[in-house]
Amino acid sequence: MFDDRELSDLERRATDTFNDHMDGFTASGVLHDVFIDILGQDAYGIEAIQYVQTLLRSHREKTRMEWQDAQDQWLFASGAAYDFDLDDDGTDH
C-alpha cells in the first residue's frame, strides 16, 4: 500500500513532530529557571513569564496532537499493530 519512500517520509514527519513537541518542555525548563532566579525581585518579569507559560502550554497541546497524528499515520502505513488510545491517558508525553 505504501512504498519505502512514503514510509520513510511518514517516519521522518513523526520524528520531527515529536522533536518539536519535546522542544516545548525544554523551553518550559528554561522559563522555570528564570522564574526562580527573579522570584521576589521582578514583579513584571514574573507576570511576563506566567503569560508566556500559558502560551507555551497551548503550544505544547497543539504539538502533542500534531505528533500523535503523524505517529498514527506512520504506524498505520507501516502496518504496525498499535493501540490508538495507548498514550491517551490525559498526561502530556
N, C-alpha and C positions, 0 to 999 in steps of 0.2 A: 504494500500500500504506500509506504514512504521509502524513498531511496536514501542511500547513505548520506548524501549531501544535505537533504532535508532534515534528517535526524540530527546531523552534526549542527546544523543551524538552530534547531529547536533546543538542543543541549546547551549551545553557547548562549542562547537567549535566556534559558533558565538560570544558567550560572551568572550571567550579567545582572539579571533582575535580583537574584539572591544577594550579590555583592552590593548593589545599590541599596537594598533593604538593610543590610548589615552596617553600611556607612552611617545610617541614622543613629545606630547605637554608639558609634564612635563619636559622632557629634554630640550626643547626649552626655557622654562621659566627659568631654571637654567642657561643655556648659556647666556641668555639675562641679567640676574642679574650680572654674572661675567663680561660680556662685559661692562656694565655700571660702574662697580667697577674699571675696569682698563682703561677706556676711557681716552685717552690723556697721559697715563703713560707707556704703554707697547705695542709698535707697533707690535712686533712679536706675542704677545698674541692676539691682535685684529685680525691679519691675520689668526692665527690658529683657532680662534673661527668662523670667517667667513667661513673658509674651512669646519669646522665641521657642521656649519649650512646648508651649501649646501648639504652635505651628509645626514643630518637629513631630509631635505625636500624630497630628493629622497626616503628615508626610509619611511617617512610618506605616500607618494603616494603609495608605494608598500603595506604597511599595510592597507591603506584605501581600496585598491582593494581586498585584501585578506578578510578583514572584510565584505565588501559588498557581495562578492561571498559566504562566509559562511552564512551570514544572508539570502541571497536569497535562498540558498539550504534549510535552516531550514524552512523558511516561506513557500516555495513551498511544502516541505514534510509534513508540518503540515496542509496544506490546507487553510492557512490564505489568505484572499484576500489582495493583496497589489499591488502597482504600482512599477514596476521595476525601473522606472526613477524618483521616488519620491525624492531621495536625489541627483540626478544628475544635480545639478544647478551650478556646477563649484566651489562651495565653499567646503572647507575641514571641515568635521564634525568629 
